[in-house]
């Protein structure tokens, strides 16, 4: 147990340096001998820590050459309700957005149902390519009832945070959400935007976001590069499993 705890601590220490940018993708880690001296641990413990990081995809070892940092993976929580920009900034990442479309559309039967609107009501549509450290990372399509945020398209969402604007200007702070995550094949349009070589998989999140009083203020469909994100959560044993309340809606890829 002592050895297991120690190798975990060493792995987390190295991972922290990767996530903070102190160890960049492609960087060679110190030798096992150097790491043993640095952490005052045996070589077997160091090897165990490196194997753990390799299993998670953060490093790779080349026999006779050394251990190298792989393409960065971004950890993303599914436990707390954060905006994409806010969460990545907390992890020291630079987030930029390319606005693919910002317009008012009419609520079709699907949007009317999920946003609790009348058929044909005005819906704000934001389609953005999100980049992390100047590399394509995700595509987000957000749908909001226009009646709750009149004039919101006057903001430049290639530079501003949607959640910050909703909270500061419209007094609509996201409070809770229901979401599902799944793996799907990227469409040709999505693959082109995110620089993927097909066939390629993406991690898809569909989320309904509500205020504290239960108003649905956003329905968002997001597609993340599966090779750059790891989703995590904390789990506890429970005596019961609540019935699923989330209803799945199809991604509309016709607007790319």
Secondary structure by P-SEA (a helix, b strand, c coil): caaaaaaaaaaaaaaaaaaacccccccccccaaaaaaaacccaaaaaaaaaaaaaaccccccccbbbbbccbbbbbbccccccaaaaaaaabbbbbbbbcccccccccaaaaaaaccccccbbbbbbbbccccccccbbbbbbccccccccccccccccccaaaaaacccccccccccbbbbbbbbcaaaaaaacccccbbbbbbbbbbbcccccccbbbbbbcccccbbbbbbbbbbcccccccbbbbbbbcccc
